[in-house]
């Protein structure tokens, strides 16, 4: 991968449990908040 390459598309789940494509959300100009949690145990 190189800087500027497109990120791979993957499916996300809304708070309501509906699957949504990250790529499609960005194409529709929707705001997307990604939260990455790391288990430190």
C-alpha positions as CSV (number, residue, x, y, z in Angstrom):
1,X,0.0,0.0,0.0
2,X,1.0,3.5,-0.6
3,X,-0.1,6.8,0.8
4,X,-3.2,8.0,-0.9
5,X,-4.5,4.4,-1.8
6,X,-8.1,3.8,-1.2
7,X,-9.0,2.0,1.9
8,X,-10.6,-1.4,1.5
9,X,-14.4,-1.5,1.7
10,X,-16.0,-3.2,4.6
11,X,-19.4,-3.5,6.2
12,X,-20.3,-1.7,9.4
13,X,-23.3,-2.1,11.7
14,X,-25.5,0.9,12.7
15,X,-26.7,1.4,16.2
16,X,-30.0,-0.2,15.0
17,X,-28.2,-3.3,13.8
18,X,-28.5,-2.5,10.1
19,X,-25.4,-3.4,7.9
20,X,-24.0,-0.5,5.9
21,X,-21.1,-0.3,3.5
22,X,-18.4,2.2,4.5
23,X,-17.7,3.0,0.9
24,X,-21.4,3.7,0.2
25,X,-21.7,5.9,3.3
26,X,-18.8,8.0,2.2
27,X,-20.2,8.2,-1.4
28,X,-23.5,9.5,0.0
29,X,-21.5,12.2,2.0
30,X,-22.7,10.8,5.3
31,X,-20.7,11.4,8.5
32,X,-19.1,8.3,9.8
33,X,-17.6,8.0,13.3
34,X,-15.2,5.0,13.8
35,X,-14.3,4.0,17.3
36,X,-11.4,1.5,17.8
37,X,-11.3,-0.2,21.1
38,X,-8.3,-2.0,22.3
39,X,-8.5,-4.6,25.1
40,X,-5.5,-4.2,27.4
41,X,-6.1,-7.3,29.5
